[in-house]
Amino acid sequence: MMNHWIKASAAALLMGGMAVTGLASAEGDPEAGAEKVAVCAACHGMDGKATADIYPSLSGQSATYLEMSLKAYRDDLRGGGMAAVMTPQAINLSDQDIADIAAYYSQQ
């Protein structure tokens, strides 16, 4: 229980700090992102429109929000119902991969 609280607190600090400063670790390339979303598209659609109501649509979301969310899943800092699905999907993504995917979906 304490470990989950520590992870959640770290995620909140990380995400809050990034939101306040507006810093992203890499400049995303939406064209490169289009080449990297095949796995994402199974649930979120190629165009960012979810394939089922249980998945969020990503089209038009803030690139910063998408990047922070993917990094939190990748770094096992985000819990909740979809973490069991998202963490394994994000775990092998580099910062550049995440920035590219976020840039792509934010422009859909």
Secondary structure, 3 states (H helix, E strand, C coil): CHHHHHHHHHHHHHHHHHHHHCCCCCCCCHHHHHCCCHHHHHHHCCCCCCCCCCCCCCCCCCHHHHHHHHHHHHCCCCCCCCHHHHHHHHCCCCHHHHHHHHHHHHCC
